[in-house]
């Protein structure tokens, strides 16, 4: 299975215009870069990371398909490459993780942990 690695470099002004204020905004916008999928909320195969840089933000995306560059990411800041087949065959990797709390809204309107 081919995988793709995408980098999106975005300046501060573009972030403000796109109203990217928190991780939930980033997740939604990255989700949209993979286009419509059968069924609302259908899974999309990607992992991403967002980090602040002196010039703006850098988003890294590992995905099962090629994402479409969103209009809030400058063309010069968007790069997608095919991940070499052997890159994900190692037994160990080092990385950092930021996780967002999720909840499931029940039919009665209450929110329970999980997702």
Secondary structure, DSSP 8 states (H G I E B T S, - for coil): ---EEEEEEEEHHHHHHHT--SHHHHHHHHHHTT---SSTT----EEEEEEEETTEEEEEEEESS-----TTS-GGGEEEEE--TTGGG-S-----------EEE-TTS-EEE--
